[in-house]
Amino acid sequence: MPMKAIFPPGSGKTLAPYSPGALADGVVYVAGTLALDKDTNVVHVGDAGKQTEYVLEQIKSVIETAGGTMADVTFNQIFLTDWANYGAVNAVYARYFPGDKPARYCIQCGLVKPEALVEIATIAHIGK
């Protein structure tokens, strides 16, 4: 199936050659998303909860642009720079997924921007 790049209205530039999302055969793949403004500056520096909220809003925008909702999310990949932020991330995350929870994993690692505390990549099945 052909792939369609997804760029939500008002999308800023990306850090590298990629699309914020890609739609293929009813599946939306959302690129690893950081809390970046349109000029690729990290927002909410030092606040993992606020960065998580910002990231999930960006992910929501990609999914909605493709024709889906957050209820269509089936899998999340979460990257944290420090396990100390795990609780703050989960508190925000739970608000975005109040019903059945998507499968996910979470690892600690370094991120491309030193001020970034969390990155999330997502898969959503929105149908054909």
Legacy VTK file of the C-alpha trace (Angstrom):
# vtk DataFile Version 3.0
C-alpha trace
ASCII
DATASET POLYDATA
POINTS 128 float
0.000 0.000 0.000
1.249 3.506 -0.711
2.301 5.612 2.245
0.944 9.136 2.829
2.970 11.612 4.907
0.946 13.332 7.633
1.697 16.961 8.517
-0.842 18.513 10.920
-1.824 22.149 10.273
0.773 24.484 11.749
3.498 21.847 11.897
6.937 23.239 12.450
10.143 22.056 10.874
11.538 18.667 11.835
15.007 17.972 13.210
15.851 15.553 10.406
14.372 14.275 7.117
11.144 12.658 8.371
7.391 13.258 8.537
5.545 13.742 11.849
3.342 10.835 10.810
2.788 8.328 8.038
-0.454 6.602 7.051
-0.400 3.227 5.298
-3.185 0.671 5.014
-5.231 2.227 7.831
-2.314 2.427 10.252
-0.842 5.730 11.459
2.797 5.678 12.513
3.705 8.753 14.551
7.400 9.633 14.612
9.233 9.938 17.897
7.828 13.199 19.261
9.622 15.621 21.550
8.274 18.765 23.233
9.534 21.095 20.494
8.111 24.380 19.280
7.926 25.311 15.581
11.593 26.357 15.647
12.685 23.045 17.263
13.328 24.612 20.674
12.417 22.482 23.707
9.400 23.810 25.620
8.609 23.333 29.326
12.271 22.792 30.167
12.651 20.877 33.440
8.984 19.776 33.651
8.451 16.173 32.521
4.692 16.326 33.071
4.235 19.418 30.910
6.543 18.010 28.244
4.516 14.775 28.215
1.281 16.721 27.798
2.791 18.743 24.951
4.085 15.586 23.252
0.728 13.803 23.536
-1.079 16.839 22.112
1.291 16.770 19.136
0.662 13.040 18.682
-3.094 13.627 18.940
-2.842 16.261 16.211
-1.064 13.858 13.850
-3.607 11.092 14.475
-6.578 13.427 14.046
-5.114 14.856 10.827
-4.959 11.280 9.526
-8.626 10.756 10.460
-8.325 8.937 13.790
-8.591 9.569 17.514
-6.475 8.746 20.542
-8.808 5.785 21.141
-7.281 4.252 17.989
-3.789 4.134 19.537
-2.577 0.554 19.923
1.088 0.979 20.836
3.377 3.610 22.387
7.136 3.646 22.733
8.265 5.945 25.554
11.806 7.179 26.050
12.823 8.936 29.295
16.101 10.558 30.187
15.605 9.841 33.904
13.480 7.267 35.764
12.742 9.997 38.327
10.258 11.381 35.759
8.370 8.088 35.326
5.574 9.019 37.751
4.970 12.451 36.216
4.850 10.955 32.714
2.413 8.228 33.794
0.091 10.719 35.526
-0.329 12.699 32.299
-0.347 9.596 30.098
-3.281 8.103 32.049
-5.440 11.158 31.201
-4.951 10.560 27.463
-5.751 6.853 27.682
-8.596 6.564 30.221
-10.139 3.336 28.902
-8.352 0.294 27.575
-4.648 1.091 27.550
-2.444 0.671 24.484
0.489 -1.710 24.700
3.740 0.135 25.374
7.278 0.000 26.553
9.396 2.586 28.339
13.167 2.869 28.430
15.706 5.299 29.838
18.068 6.800 27.286
19.639 9.980 25.972
17.562 12.158 23.630
18.616 14.317 20.677
17.973 17.562 22.617
19.549 17.720 26.106
16.600 19.691 27.566
14.084 17.073 26.364
12.950 14.732 29.134
10.507 12.500 27.234
9.938 11.261 23.687
6.985 9.157 22.536
6.405 7.302 19.255
2.950 5.915 18.512
1.038 3.492 16.302
-2.715 3.888 15.764
-5.067 1.717 13.703
-7.714 3.996 12.210
-9.165 1.600 9.626
-9.296 1.968 5.886
LINES 1 129
128 0 1 2 3 4 5 6 7 8 9 10 11 12 13 14 15 16 17 18 19 20 21 22 23 24 25 26 27 28 29 30 31 32 33 34 35 36 37 38 39 40 41 42 43 44 45 46 47 48 49 50 51 52 53 54 55 56 57 58 59 60 61 62 63 64 65 66 67 68 69 70 71 72 73 74 75 76 77 78 79 80 81 82 83 84 85 86 87 88 89 90 91 92 93 94 95 96 97 98 99 100 101 102 103 104 105 106 107 108 109 110 111 112 113 114 115 116 117 118 119 120 121 122 123 124 125 126 127
